[in-house]
Amino acid sequence: MGVLKDRYKREAVEVHCVQCKRSQIIYLPEEEIPLCPLCRKRMVIKENLTEGKY
Ligand SMILES: [Zn+2]
């Protein structure tokens, strides 16, 4: 049980690297904002994919 609760807590966000434009989807807060594997720079949040559901 607790599936519904977990679903509300999770937020899918799209992050991208400003330098090489690589992007990926992560889930907050369980995942941290990753470093770009190519540039080794902190990726930035591009879009909150769950926001529109509220
Ligand atoms: Zn990069």
mmCIF file of the protein (N, C-alpha, C, O) and its ligand, coordinates in Angstrom:
data_MODEL
# 
_entry.id   MODEL 
# 
loop_
_entity.id 
_entity.type 
_entity.pdbx_number_of_molecules 
1 polymer     1 
2 non-polymer 1 
# 
_entity_poly.entity_id                      1 
_entity_poly.type                           'polypeptide(L)' 
_entity_poly.nstd_linkage                   no 
_entity_poly.nstd_monomer                   no 
_entity_poly.pdbx_seq_one_letter_code       MGVLKDRYKREAVEVHCVQCKRSQIIYLPEEEIPLCPLCRKRMVIKENLTEGKY 
_entity_poly.pdbx_seq_one_letter_code_can   MGVLKDRYKREAVEVHCVQCKRSQIIYLPEEEIPLCPLCRKRMVIKENLTEGKY 
_entity_poly.pdbx_strand_id                 A 
# 
loop_
_entity_poly_seq.entity_id 
_entity_poly_seq.num 
_entity_poly_seq.mon_id 
_entity_poly_seq.hetero 
1 1  MET n 
1 2  GLY n 
1 3  VAL n 
1 4  LEU n 
1 5  LYS n 
1 6  ASP n 
1 7  ARG n 
1 8  TYR n 
1 9  LYS n 
1 10 ARG n 
1 11 GLU n 
1 12 ALA n 
1 13 VAL n 
1 14 GLU n 
1 15 VAL n 
1 16 HIS n 
1 17 CYS n 
1 18 VAL n 
1 19 GLN n 
1 20 CYS n 
1 21 LYS n 
1 22 ARG n 
1 23 SER n 
1 24 GLN n 
1 25 ILE n 
1 26 ILE n 
1 27 TYR n 
1 28 LEU n 
1 29 PRO n 
1 30 GLU n 
1 31 GLU n 
1 32 GLU n 
1 33 ILE n 
1 34 PRO n 
1 35 LEU n 
1 36 CYS n 
1 37 PRO n 
1 38 LEU n 
1 39 CYS n 
1 40 ARG n 
1 41 LYS n 
1 42 ARG n 
1 43 MET n 
1 44 VAL n 
1 45 ILE n 
1 46 LYS n 
1 47 GLU n 
1 48 ASN n 
1 49 LEU n 
1 50 THR n 
1 51 GLU n 
1 52 GLY n 
1 53 LYS n 
1 54 TYR n 
# 
loop_
_struct_asym.id 
_struct_asym.entity_id 
A 1 
B 2 
# 
loop_
_chem_comp.id 
_chem_comp.type 
_chem_comp.mon_nstd_flag 
ALA 'L-peptide linking' y 
ARG 'L-peptide linking' y 
ASN 'L-peptide linking' y 
ASP 'L-peptide linking' y 
CYS 'L-peptide linking' y 
GLN 'L-peptide linking' y 
GLU 'L-peptide linking' y 
GLY 'peptide linking'   y 
HIS 'L-peptide linking' y 
ILE 'L-peptide linking' y 
LEU 'L-peptide linking' y 
LYS 'L-peptide linking' y 
MET 'L-peptide linking' y 
PRO 'L-peptide linking' y 
SER 'L-peptide linking' y 
THR 'L-peptide linking' y 
TYR 'L-peptide linking' y 
VAL 'L-peptide linking' y 
ZN  non-polymer         . 
# 
_pdbx_entity_nonpoly.entity_id   2 
_pdbx_entity_nonpoly.name        ? 
_pdbx_entity_nonpoly.comp_id     ZN 
# 
_pdbx_nonpoly_scheme.asym_id         B 
_pdbx_nonpoly_scheme.entity_id       2 
_pdbx_nonpoly_scheme.mon_id          ZN 
_pdbx_nonpoly_scheme.ndb_seq_num     1 
_pdbx_nonpoly_scheme.pdb_seq_num     101 
_pdbx_nonpoly_scheme.auth_seq_num    101 
_pdbx_nonpoly_scheme.pdb_mon_id      ZN 
_pdbx_nonpoly_scheme.auth_mon_id     ZN 
_pdbx_nonpoly_scheme.pdb_strand_id   A 
_pdbx_nonpoly_scheme.pdb_ins_code    . 
# 
loop_
_atom_site.group_PDB 
_atom_site.id 
_atom_site.type_symbol 
_atom_site.label_atom_id 
_atom_site.label_alt_id 
_atom_site.label_comp_id 
_atom_site.label_asym_id 
_atom_site.label_entity_id 
_atom_site.label_seq_id 
_atom_site.pdbx_PDB_ins_code 
_atom_site.Cartn_x 
_atom_site.Cartn_y 
_atom_site.Cartn_z 
_atom_site.occupancy 
_atom_site.B_iso_or_equiv 
_atom_site.pdbx_formal_charge 
_atom_site.auth_seq_id 
_atom_site.auth_comp_id 
_atom_site.auth_asym_id 
_atom_site.auth_atom_id 
_atom_site.pdbx_PDB_model_num 
ATOM   1   N  N  . MET A 1 1  ? 0.833  -1.205 0.000   1.00 0.00 ? 1   MET A N  1 
ATOM   2   C  CA . MET A 1 1  ? 0.000  0.000  0.000   1.00 0.00 ? 1   MET A CA 1 
ATOM   3   C  C  . MET A 1 1  ? 0.875  1.265  0.000   1.00 0.00 ? 1   MET A C  1 
ATOM   4   O  O  . MET A 1 1  ? 2.103  1.200  0.040   1.00 0.00 ? 1   MET A O  1 
ATOM   5   N  N  . GLY A 1 2  ? 0.202  2.389  -0.045  1.00 0.00 ? 2   GLY A N  1 
ATOM   6   C  CA . GLY A 1 2  ? 0.961  3.641  -0.069  1.00 0.00 ? 2   GLY A CA 1 
ATOM   7   C  C  . GLY A 1 2  ? 1.357  4.061  -1.471  1.00 0.00 ? 2   GLY A C  1 
ATOM   8   O  O  . GLY A 1 2  ? 2.163  4.974  -1.649  1.00 0.00 ? 2   GLY A O  1 
ATOM   9   N  N  . VAL A 1 3  ? 0.790  3.399  -2.461  1.00 0.00 ? 3   VAL A N  1 
ATOM   10  C  CA . VAL A 1 3  ? 1.156  3.711  -3.841  1.00 0.00 ? 3   VAL A CA 1 
ATOM   11  C  C  . VAL A 1 3  ? 0.675  5.102  -4.247  1.00 0.00 ? 3   VAL A C  1 
ATOM   12  O  O  . VAL A 1 3  ? 1.409  5.867  -4.871  1.00 0.00 ? 3   VAL A O  1 
ATOM   13  N  N  . LEU A 1 4  ? -0.559 5.415  -3.886  1.00 0.00 ? 4   LEU A N  1 
ATOM   14  C  CA . LEU A 1 4  ? -1.115 6.723  -4.232  1.00 0.00 ? 4   LEU A CA 1 
ATOM   15  C  C  . LEU A 1 4  ? -0.317 7.856  -3.600  1.00 0.00 ? 4   LEU A C  1 
ATOM   16  O  O  . LEU A 1 4  ? -0.039 8.868  -4.243  1.00 0.00 ? 4   LEU A O  1 
ATOM   17  N  N  . LYS A 1 5  ? 0.038  7.679  -2.372  1.00 0.00 ? 5   LYS A N  1 
ATOM   18  C  CA . LYS A 1 5  ? 0.801  8.688  -1.646  1.00 0.00 ? 5   LYS A CA 1 
ATOM   19  C  C  . LYS A 1 5  ? 2.143  8.942  -2.324  1.00 0.00 ? 5   LYS A C  1 
ATOM   20  O  O  . LYS A 1 5  ? 2.581  10.082 -2.482  1.00 0.00 ? 5   LYS A O  1 
ATOM   21  N  N  . ASP A 1 6  ? 2.779  7.844  -2.719  1.00 0.00 ? 6   ASP A N  1 
ATOM   22  C  CA . ASP A 1 6  ? 4.075  7.964  -3.393  1.00 0.00 ? 6   ASP A CA 1 
ATOM   23  C  C  . ASP A 1 6  ? 3.947  8.684  -4.724  1.00 0.00 ? 6   ASP A C  1 
ATOM   24  O  O  . ASP A 1 6  ? 4.817  9.460  -5.121  1.00 0.00 ? 6   ASP A O  1 
ATOM   25  N  N  . ARG A 1 7  ? 2.853  8.410  -5.395  1.00 0.00 ? 7   ARG A N  1 
ATOM   26  C  CA . ARG A 1 7  ? 2.662  9.019  -6.709  1.00 0.00 ? 7   ARG A CA 1 
ATOM   27  C  C  . ARG A 1 7  ? 2.525  10.538 -6.596  1.00 0.00 ? 7   ARG A C  1 
ATOM   28  O  O  . ARG A 1 7  ? 3.012  11.276 -7.453  1.00 0.00 ? 7   ARG A O  1 
ATOM   29  N  N  . TYR A 1 8  ? 1.865  10.997 -5.541  1.00 0.00 ? 8   TYR A N  1 
ATOM   30  C  CA . TYR A 1 8  ? 1.716  12.433 -5.353  1.00 0.00 ? 8   TYR A CA 1 
ATOM   31  C  C  . TYR A 1 8  ? 3.025  13.114 -4.988  1.00 0.00 ? 8   TYR A C  1 
ATOM   32  O  O  . TYR A 1 8  ? 3.271  14.261 -5.360  1.00 0.00 ? 8   TYR A O  1 
ATOM   33  N  N  . LYS A 1 9  ? 3.840  12.403 -4.271  1.00 0.00 ? 9   LYS A N  1 
ATOM   34  C  CA . LYS A 1 9  ? 5.114  12.987 -3.852  1.00 0.00 ? 9   LYS A CA 1 
ATOM   35  C  C  . LYS A 1 9  ? 6.099  13.126 -4.999  1.00 0.00 ? 9   LYS A C  1 
ATOM   36  O  O  . LYS A 1 9  ? 6.906  14.054 -5.041  1.00 0.00 ? 9   LYS A O  1 
ATOM   37  N  N  . ARG A 1 10 ? 6.016  12.185 -5.924  1.00 0.00 ? 10  ARG A N  1 
ATOM   38  C  CA . ARG A 1 10 ? 6.980  12.161 -7.008  1.00 0.00 ? 10  ARG A CA 1 
ATOM   39  C  C  . ARG A 1 10 ? 6.696  13.245 -8.031  1.00 0.00 ? 10  ARG A C  1 
ATOM   40  O  O  . ARG A 1 10 ? 5.544  13.497 -8.382  1.00 0.00 ? 10  ARG A O  1 
ATOM   41  N  N  . GLU A 1 11 ? 7.738  13.872 -8.498  1.00 0.00 ? 11  GLU A N  1 
ATOM   42  C  CA . GLU A 1 11 ? 7.589  14.844 -9.569  1.00 0.00 ? 11  GLU A CA 1 
ATOM   43  C  C  . GLU A 1 11 ? 8.562  14.515 -10.679 1.00 0.00 ? 11  GLU A C  1 
ATOM   44  O  O  . GLU A 1 11 ? 9.772  14.450 -10.464 1.00 0.00 ? 11  GLU A O  1 
ATOM   45  N  N  . ALA A 1 12 ? 8.027  14.309 -11.862 1.00 0.00 ? 12  ALA A N  1 
ATOM   46  C  CA . ALA A 1 12 ? 8.890  14.085 -13.009 1.00 0.00 ? 12  ALA A CA 1 
ATOM   47  C  C  . ALA A 1 12 ? 9.309  15.438 -13.571 1.00 0.00 ? 12  ALA A C  1 
ATOM   48  O  O  . ALA A 1 12 ? 8.465  16.283 -13.873 1.00 0.00 ? 12  ALA A O  1 
ATOM   49  N  N  . VAL A 1 13 ? 10.578 15.632 -13.703 1.00 0.00 ? 13  VAL A N  1 
ATOM   50  C  CA . VAL A 1 13 ? 11.059 16.886 -14.280 1.00 0.00 ? 13  VAL A CA 1 
ATOM   51  C  C  . VAL A 1 13 ? 12.049 16.573 -15.393 1.00 0.00 ? 13  VAL A C  1 
ATOM   52  O  O  . VAL A 1 13 ? 12.770 15.577 -15.349 1.00 0.00 ? 13  VAL A O  1 
ATOM   53  N  N  . GLU A 1 14 ? 12.063 17.437 -16.376 1.00 0.00 ? 14  GLU A N  1 
ATOM   54  C  CA . GLU A 1 14 ? 13.035 17.285 -17.442 1.00 0.00 ? 14  GLU A CA 1 
ATOM   55  C  C  . GLU A 1 14 ? 14.209 18.202 -17.135 1.00 0.00 ? 14  GLU A C  1 
ATOM   56  O  O  . GLU A 1 14 ? 14.038 19.400 -16.912 1.00 0.00 ? 14  GLU A O  1 
ATOM   57  N  N  . VAL A 1 15 ? 15.385 17.628 -17.127 1.00 0.00 ? 15  VAL A N  1 
ATOM   58  C  CA . VAL A 1 15 ? 16.588 18.433 -16.909 1.00 0.00 ? 15  VAL A CA 1 
ATOM   59  C  C  . VAL A 1 15 ? 17.403 18.432 -18.194 1.00 0.00 ? 15  VAL A C  1 
ATOM   60  O  O  . VAL A 1 15 ? 17.356 17.483 -18.977 1.00 0.00 ? 15  VAL A O  1 
ATOM   61  N  N  . HIS A 1 16 ? 18.142 19.500 -18.393 1.00 0.00 ? 16  HIS A N  1 
ATOM   62  C  CA . HIS A 1 16 ? 18.997 19.525 -19.564 1.00 0.00 ? 16  HIS A CA 1 
ATOM   63  C  C  . HIS A 1 16 ? 20.307 20.236 -19.287 1.00 0.00 ? 16  HIS A C  1 
ATOM   64  O  O  . HIS A 1 16 ? 20.424 21.043 -18.364 1.00 0.00 ? 16  HIS A O  1 
ATOM   65  N  N  . CYS A 1 17 ? 21.279 19.916 -20.108 1.00 0.00 ? 17  CYS A N  1 
ATOM   66  C  CA . CYS A 1 17 ? 22.578 20.547 -20.006 1.00 0.00 ? 17  CYS A CA 1 
ATOM   67  C  C  . CYS A 1 17 ? 22.591 21.744 -20.947 1.00 0.00 ? 17  CYS A C  1 
ATOM   68  O  O  . CYS A 1 17 ? 22.300 21.612 -22.136 1.00 0.00 ? 17  CYS A O  1 
ATOM   69  N  N  . VAL A 1 18 ? 22.928 22.907 -20.412 1.00 0.00 ? 18  VAL A N  1 
ATOM   70  C  CA . VAL A 1 18 ? 22.906 24.116 -21.231 1.00 0.00 ? 18  VAL A CA 1 
ATOM   71  C  C  . VAL A 1 18 ? 24.018 24.111 -22.278 1.00 0.00 ? 18  VAL A C  1 
ATOM   72  O  O  . VAL A 1 18 ? 23.962 24.836 -23.271 1.00 0.00 ? 18  VAL A O  1 
ATOM   73  N  N  . GLN A 1 19 ? 25.002 23.300 -22.038 1.00 0.00 ? 19  GLN A N  1 
ATOM   74  C  CA . GLN A 1 19 ? 26.151 23.310 -22.927 1.00 0.00 ? 19  GLN A CA 1 
ATOM   75  C  C  . GLN A 1 19 ? 25.981 22.404 -24.146 1.00 0.00 ? 19  GLN A C  1 
ATOM   76  O  O  . GLN A 1 19 ? 26.207 22.833 -25.277 1.00 0.00 ? 19  GLN A O  1 
ATOM   77  N  N  . CYS A 1 20 ? 25.584 21.152 -23.914 1.00 0.00 ? 20  CYS A N  1 
ATOM   78  C  CA . CYS A 1 20 ? 25.487 20.218 -25.042 1.00 0.00 ? 20  CYS A CA 1 
ATOM   79  C  C  . CYS A 1 20 ? 24.037 19.850 -25.386 1.00 0.00 ? 20  CYS A C  1 
ATOM   80  O  O  . CYS A 1 20 ? 23.781 19.085 -26.316 1.00 0.00 ? 20  CYS A O  1 
ATOM   81  N  N  . LYS A 1 21 ? 23.086 20.417 -24.608 1.00 0.00 ? 21  LYS A N  1 
ATOM   82  C  CA . LYS A 1 21 ? 21.653 20.230 -24.883 1.00 0.00 ? 21  LYS A CA 1 
ATOM   83  C  C  . LYS A 1 21 ? 21.137 18.817 -24.620 1.00 0.00 ? 21  LYS A C  1 
ATOM   84  O  O  . LYS A 1 21 ? 19.999 18.497 -24.965 1.00 0.00 ? 21  LYS A O  1 
ATOM   85  N  N  . ARG A 1 22 ? 21.950 17.992 -24.027 1.00 0.00 ? 22  ARG A N  1 
ATOM   86  C  CA . ARG A 1 22 ? 21.485 16.663 -23.639 1.00 0.00 ? 22  ARG A CA 1 
ATOM   87  C  C  . ARG A 1 22 ? 20.398 16.812 -22.580 1.00 0.00 ? 22  ARG A C  1 
ATOM   88  O  O  . ARG A 1 22 ? 20.522 17.644 -21.681 1.00 0.00 ? 22  ARG A O  1 
ATOM   89  N  N  . SER A 1 23 ? 19.343 16.020 -22.675 1.00 0.00 ? 23  SER A N  1 
ATOM   90  C  CA . SER A 1 23 ? 18.299 16.123 -21.659 1.00 0.00 ? 23  SER A CA 1 
ATOM   91  C  C  . SER A 1 23 ? 17.873 14.755 -21.173 1.00 0.00 ? 23  SER A C  1 
ATOM   92  O  O  . SER A 1 23 ? 18.039 13.754 -21.870 1.00 0.00 ? 23  SER A O  1 
ATOM   93  N  N  . GLN A 1 24 ? 17.333 14.720 -19.995 1.00 0.00 ? 24  GLN A N  1 
ATOM   94  C  CA . GLN A 1 24 ? 16.796 13.475 -19.460 1.00 0.00 ? 24  GLN A CA 1 
ATOM   95  C  C  . GLN A 1 24 ? 15.712 13.758 -18.438 1.00 0.00 ? 24  GLN A C  1 
ATOM   96  O  O  . GLN A 1 24 ? 15.585 14.874 -17.936 1.00 0.00 ? 24  GLN A O  1 
ATOM   97  N  N  . ILE A 1 25 ? 14.939 12.734 -18.139 1.00 0.00 ? 25  ILE A N  1 
ATOM   98  C  CA . ILE A 1 25 ? 13.854 12.852 -17.162 1.00 0.00 ? 25  ILE A CA 1 
ATOM   99  C  C  . ILE A 1 25 ? 14.329 12.272 -15.838 1.00 0.00 ? 25  ILE A C  1 
ATOM   100 O  O  . ILE A 1 25 ? 14.896 11.181 -15.792 1.00 0.00 ? 25  ILE A O  1 
ATOM   101 N  N  . ILE A 1 26 ? 14.094 13.005 -14.780 1.00 0.00 ? 26  ILE A N  1 
ATOM   102 C  CA . ILE A 1 26 ? 14.393 12.489 -13.454 1.00 0.00 ? 26  ILE A CA 1 
ATOM   103 C  C  . ILE A 1 26 ? 13.158 12.648 -12.579 1.00 0.00 ? 26  ILE A C  1 
ATOM   104 O  O  . ILE A 1 26 ? 12.223 13.376 -12.912 1.00 0.00 ? 26  ILE A O  1 
ATOM   105 N  N  . TYR A 1 27 ? 13.182 11.952 -11.458 1.00 0.00 ? 27  TYR A N  1 
ATOM   106 C  CA . TYR A 1 27 ? 12.074 12.051 -10.519 1.00 0.00 ? 27  TYR A CA 1 
ATOM   107 C  C  . TYR A 1 27 ? 12.553 12.641 -9.213  1.00 0.00 ? 27  TYR A C  1 
ATOM   108 O  O  . TYR A 1 27 ? 13.479 12.127 -8.584  1.00 0.00 ? 27  TYR A O  1 
ATOM   109 N  N  . LEU A 1 28 ? 11.913 13.726 -8.812  1.00 0.00 ? 28  LEU A N  1 
ATOM   110 C  CA . LEU A 1 28 ? 12.222 14.360 -7.538  1.00 0.00 ? 28  LEU A CA 1 
ATOM   111 C  C  . LEU A 1 28 ? 11.182 13.936 -6.520  1.00 0.00 ? 28  LEU A C  1 
ATOM   112 O  O  . LEU A 1 28 ? 10.055 13.636 -6.911  1.00 0.00 ? 28  LEU A O  1 
ATOM   113 N  N  . PRO A 1 29 ? 11.500 13.895 -5.239  1.00 0.00 ? 29  PRO A N  1 
ATOM   114 C  CA . PRO A 1 29 ? 12.817 14.226 -4.688  1.00 0.00 ? 29  PRO A CA 1 
ATOM   115 C  C  . PRO A 1 29 ? 13.756 13.027 -4.595  1.00 0.00 ? 29  PRO A C  1 
ATOM   116 O  O  . PRO A 1 29 ? 14.847 13.146 -4.038  1.00 0.00 ? 29  PRO A O  1 
ATOM   117 N  N  . GLU A 1 30 ? 13.364 11.899 -5.118  1.00 0.00 ? 30  GLU A N  1 
ATOM   118 C  CA . GLU A 1 30 ? 14.197 10.707 -4.908  1.00 0.00 ? 30  GLU A CA 1 
ATOM   119 C  C  . GLU A 1 30 ? 15.495 10.706 -5.710  1.00 0.00 ? 30  GLU A C  1 
ATOM   120 O  O  . GLU A 1 30 ? 16.464 10.048 -5.331  1.00 0.00 ? 30  GLU A O  1 
ATOM   121 N  N  . GLU A 1 31 ? 15.509 11.442 -6.816  1.00 0.00 ? 31  GLU A N  1 
ATOM   122 C  CA . GLU A 1 31 ? 16.754 11.539 -7.569  1.00 0.00 ? 31  GLU A CA 1 
ATOM   123 C  C  . GLU A 1 31 ? 17.291 12.960 -7.474  1.00 0.00 ? 31  GLU A C  1 
ATOM   124 O  O  . GLU A 1 31 ? 16.524 13.916 -7.366  1.00 0.00 ? 31  GLU A O  1 
ATOM   125 N  N  . GLU A 1 32 ? 18.577 13.088 -7.515  1.00 0.00 ? 32  GLU A N  1 
ATOM   126 C  CA . GLU A 1 32 ? 19.176 14.417 -7.499  1.00 0.00 ? 32  GLU A CA 1 
ATOM   127 C  C  . GLU A 1 32 ? 19.373 14.904 -8.919  1.00 0.00 ? 32  GLU A C  1 
ATOM   128 O  O  . GLU A 1 32 ? 19.392 14.120 -9.868  1.00 0.00 ? 32  GLU A O  1 
ATOM   129 N  N  . ILE A 1 33 ? 19.518 16.207 -9.046  1.00 0.00 ? 33  ILE A N  1 
ATOM   130 C  CA . ILE A 1 33 ? 19.840 16.774 -10.361 1.00 0.00 ? 33  ILE A CA 1 
ATOM   131 C  C  . ILE A 1 33 ? 21.208 16.221 -10.769 1.00 0.00 ? 33  ILE A C  1 
ATOM   132 O  O  . ILE A 1 33 ? 22.199 16.418 -10.065 1.00 0.00 ? 33  ILE A O  1 
ATOM   133 N  N  . PRO A 1 34 ? 21.253 15.533 -11.904 1.00 0.00 ? 34  PRO A N  1 
ATOM   134 C  CA . PRO A 1 34 ? 22.497 14.883 -12.292 1.00 0.00 ? 34  PRO A CA 1 
ATOM   135 C  C  . PRO A 1 34 ? 23.504 15.847 -12.917 1.00 0.00 ? 34  PRO A C  1 
ATOM   136 O  O  . PRO A 1 34 ? 23.171 16.956 -13.335 1.00 0.00 ? 34  PRO A O  1 
ATOM   137 N  N  . LEU A 1 35 ? 24.732 15.380 -12.960 1.00 0.00 ? 35  LEU A N  1 
ATOM   138 C  CA . LEU A 1 35 ? 25.754 16.093 -13.710 1.00 0.00 ? 35  LEU A CA 1 
ATOM   139 C  C  . LEU A 1 35 ? 25.727 15.572 -15.135 1.00 0.00 ? 35  LEU A C  1 
ATOM   140 O  O  . LEU A 1 35 ? 25.488 14.386 -15.363 1.00 0.00 ? 35  LEU A O  1 
ATOM   141 N  N  . CYS A 1 36 ? 25.966 16.439 -16.078 1.00 0.00 ? 36  CYS A N  1 
ATOM   142 C  CA . CYS A 1 36 ? 26.049 15.997 -17.458 1.00 0.00 ? 36  CYS A CA 1 
ATOM   143 C  C  . CYS A 1 36 ? 27.253 15.075 -17.605 1.00 0.00 ? 36  CYS A C  1 
ATOM   144 O  O  . CYS A 1 36 ? 28.366 15.439 -17.225 1.00 0.00 ? 36  CYS A O  1 
ATOM   145 N  N  . PRO A 1 37 ? 27.037 13.899 -18.146 1.00 0.00 ? 37  PRO A N  1 
ATOM   146 C  CA . PRO A 1 37 ? 28.136 12.939 -18.293 1.00 0.00 ? 37  PRO A CA 1 
ATOM   147 C  C  . PRO A 1 37 ? 29.211 13.403 -19.272 1.00 0.00 ? 37  PRO A C  1 
ATOM   148 O  O  . PRO A 1 37 ? 30.353 12.947 -19.213 1.00 0.00 ? 37  PRO A O  1 
ATOM   149 N  N  . LEU A 1 38 ? 28.846 14.296 -20.156 1.00 0.00 ? 38  LEU A N  1 
ATOM   150 C  CA . LEU A 1 38 ? 29.828 14.796 -21.132 1.00 0.00 ? 38  LEU A CA 1 
ATOM   151 C  C  . LEU A 1 38 ? 30.590 16.012 -20.624 1.00 0.00 ? 38  LEU A C  1 
ATOM   152 O  O  . LEU A 1 38 ? 31.817 16.071 -20.697 1.00 0.00 ? 38  LEU A O  1 
ATOM   153 N  N  . CYS A 1 39 ? 29.839 16.978 -20.107 1.00 0.00 ? 39  CYS A N  1 
ATOM   154 C  CA . CYS A 1 39 ? 30.452 18.251 -19.707 1.00 0.00 ? 39  CYS A CA 1 
ATOM   155 C  C  . CYS A 1 39 ? 30.795 18.299 -18.222 1.00 0.00 ? 39  CYS A C  1 
ATOM   156 O  O  . CYS A 1 39 ? 31.560 19.155 -17.778 1.00 0.00 ? 39  CYS A O  1 
ATOM   157 N  N  . ARG A 1 40 ? 30.230 17.384 -17.470 1.00 0.00 ? 40  ARG A N  1 
ATOM   158 C  CA . ARG A 1 40 ? 30.418 17.374 -16.018 1.00 0.00 ? 40  ARG A CA 1 
ATOM   159 C  C  . ARG A 1 40 ? 29.916 18.655 -15.372 1.00 0.00 ? 40  ARG A C  1 
ATOM   160 O  O  . ARG A 1 40 ? 30.467 19.127 -14.377 1.00 0.00 ? 40  ARG A O  1 
ATOM   161 N  N  . LYS A 1 41 ? 28.881 19.197 -15.946 1.00 0.00 ? 41  LYS A N  1 
ATOM   162 C  CA . LYS A 1 41 ? 28.236 20.368 -15.359 1.00 0.00 ? 41  LYS A CA 1 
ATOM   163 C  C  . LYS A 1 41 ? 26.884 19.951 -14.794 1.00 0.00 ? 41  LYS A C  1 
ATOM   164 O  O  . LYS A 1 41 ? 26.263 18.995 -15.257 1.00 0.00 ? 41  LYS A O  1 
ATOM   165 N  N  . ARG A 1 42 ? 26.458 20.674 -13.810 1.00 0.00 ? 42  ARG A N  1 
ATOM   166 C  CA . ARG A 1 42 ? 25.149 20.414 -13.212 1.00 0.00 ? 42  ARG A CA 1 
ATOM   167 C  C  . ARG A 1 42 ? 24.069 20.738 -14.237 1.00 0.00 ? 42  ARG A C  1 
ATOM   168 O  O  . ARG A 1 42 ? 24.044 21.829 -14.807 1.00 0.00 ? 42  ARG A O  1 
ATOM   169 N  N  . MET A 1 43 ? 23.184 19.780 -14.460 1.00 0.00 ? 43  MET A N  1 
ATOM   170 C  CA . MET A 1 43 ? 22.104 20.027 -15.401 1.00 0.00 ? 43  MET A CA 1 
ATOM   171 C  C  . MET A 1 43 ? 21.050 20.906 -14.734 1.00 0.00 ? 43  MET A C  1 
ATOM   172 O  O  . MET A 1 43 ? 20.983 20.979 -13.507 1.00 0.00 ? 43  MET A O  1 
ATOM   173 N  N  . VAL A 1 44 ? 20.231 21.570 -15.540 1.00 0.00 ? 44  VAL A N  1 
ATOM   174 C  CA . VAL A 1 44 ? 19.228 22.480 -14.991 1.00 0.00 ? 44  VAL A CA 1 
ATOM   175 C  C  . VAL A 1 44 ? 17.824 21.990 -15.333 1.00 0.00 ? 44  VAL A C  1 
ATOM   176 O  O  . VAL A 1 44 ? 17.612 21.332 -16.351 1.00 0.00 ? 44  VAL A O  1 
ATOM   177 N  N  . ILE A 1 45 ? 16.883 22.317 -14.474 1.00 0.00 ? 45  ILE A N  1 
ATOM   178 C  CA . ILE A 1 45 ? 15.504 21.890 -14.691 1.00 0.00 ? 45  ILE A CA 1 
ATOM   179 C  C  . ILE A 1 45 ? 14.887 22.679 -15.836 1.00 0.00 ? 45  ILE A C  1 
ATOM   180 O  O  . ILE A 1 45 ? 14.865 23.910 -15.834 1.00 0.00 ? 45  ILE A O  1 
ATOM   181 N  N  . LYS A 1 46 ? 14.397 21.946 -16.795 1.00 0.00 ? 46  LYS A N  1 
ATOM   182 C  CA . LYS A 1 46 ? 13.826 22.570 -17.978 1.00 0.00 ? 46  LYS A CA 1 
ATOM   183 C  C  . LYS A 1 46 ? 12.312 22.711 -17.826 1.00 0.00 ? 46  LYS A C  1 
ATOM   184 O  O  . LYS A 1 46 ? 11.725 23.726 -18.200 1.00 0.00 ? 46  LYS A O  1 
ATOM   185 N  N  . GLU A 1 47 ? 11.705 21.685 -17.277 1.00 0.00 ? 47  GLU A N  1 
ATOM   186 C  CA . GLU A 1 47 ? 10.250 21.639 -17.266 1.00 0.00 ? 47  GLU A CA 1 
ATOM   187 C  C  . GLU A 1 47 ? 9.778  20.707 -16.153 1.00 0.00 ? 47  GLU A C  1 
ATOM   188 O  O  . GLU A 1 47 ? 10.354 19.642 -15.933 1.00 0.00 ? 47  GLU A O  1 
ATOM   189 N  N  . ASN A 1 48 ? 8.744  21.114 -15.472 1.00 0.00 ? 48  ASN A N  1 
ATOM   190 C  CA . ASN A 1 48 ? 8.122  20.237 -14.483 1.00 0.00 ? 48  ASN A CA 1 
ATOM   191 C  C  . ASN A 1 48 ? 6.966  19.516 -15.166 1.00 0.00 ? 48  ASN A C  1 
ATOM   192 O  O  . ASN A 1 48 ? 5.942  20.124 -15.479 1.00 0.00 ? 48  ASN A O  1 
ATOM   193 N  N  . LEU A 1 49 ? 7.131  18.246 -15.390 1.00 0.00 ? 49  LEU A N  1 
ATOM   194 C  CA . LEU A 1 49 ? 6.175  17.487 -16.199 1.00 0.00 ? 49  LEU A CA 1 
ATOM   195 C  C  . LEU A 1 49 ? 4.895  17.119 -15.468 1.00 0.00 ? 49  LEU A C  1 
ATOM   196 O  O  . LEU A 1 49 ? 3.907  16.751 -16.104 1.00 0.00 ? 49  LEU A O  1 
ATOM   197 N  N  . THR A 1 50 ? 4.892  17.209 -14.173 1.00 0.00 ? 50  THR A N  1 
ATOM   198 C  CA . THR A 1 50 ? 3.707  16.833 -13.401 1.00 0.00 ? 50  THR A CA 1 
ATOM   199 C  C  . THR A 1 50 ? 2.853  18.033 -13.034 1.00 0.00 ? 50  THR A C  1 
ATOM   200 O  O  . THR A 1 50 ? 1.744  17.865 -12.526 1.00 0.00 ? 50  THR A O  1 
ATOM   201 N  N  . GLU A 1 51 ? 3.330  19.205 -13.274 1.00 0.00 ? 51  GLU A N  1 
ATOM   202 C  CA . GLU A 1 51 ? 2.658  20.411 -12.824 1.00 0.00 ? 51  GLU A CA 1 
ATOM   203 C  C  . GLU A 1 51 ? 1.252  20.574 -13.407 1.00 0.00 ? 51  GLU A C  1 
ATOM   204 O  O  . GLU A 1 51 ? 0.335  21.024 -12.720 1.00 0.00 ? 51  GLU A O  1 
ATOM   205 N  N  . GLY A 1 52 ? 1.096  20.208 -14.663 1.00 0.00 ? 52  GLY A N  1 
ATOM   206 C  CA . GLY A 1 52 ? -0.180 20.387 -15.331 1.00 0.00 ? 52  GLY A CA 1 
ATOM   207 C  C  . GLY A 1 52 ? -1.326 19.552 -14.807 1.00 0.00 ? 52  GLY A C  1 
ATOM   208 O  O  . GLY A 1 52 ? -2.483 19.792 -15.153 1.00 0.00 ? 52  GLY A O  1 
ATOM   209 N  N  . LYS A 1 53 ? -1.017 18.579 -13.979 1.00 0.00 ? 53  LYS A N  1 
ATOM   210 C  CA . LYS A 1 53 ? -2.057 17.675 -13.482 1.00 0.00 ? 53  LYS A CA 1 
ATOM   211 C  C  . LYS A 1 53 ? -2.888 18.253 -12.348 1.00 0.00 ? 53  LYS A C  1 
ATOM   212 O  O  . LYS A 1 53 ? -3.958 17.728 -12.041 1.00 0.00 ? 53  LYS A O  1 
ATOM   213 N  N  . TYR A 1 54 ? -2.420 19.315 -11.727 1.00 0.00 ? 54  TYR A N  1 
ATOM   214 C  CA . TYR A 1 54 ? -3.124 19.855 -10.573 1.00 0.00 ? 54  TYR A CA 1 
ATOM   215 C  C  . TYR A 1 54 ? -4.256 20.792 -10.982 1.00 0.00 ? 54  TYR A C  1 
ATOM   216 O  O  . TYR A 1 54 ? -4.951 21.334 -10.123 1.00 0.00 ? 54  TYR A O  1 
HETATM 217 ZN ZN . ZN  B 2 .  ? 26.600 18.659 -21.374 1.00 0.00 2 101 ZN  A ZN 1 
# 
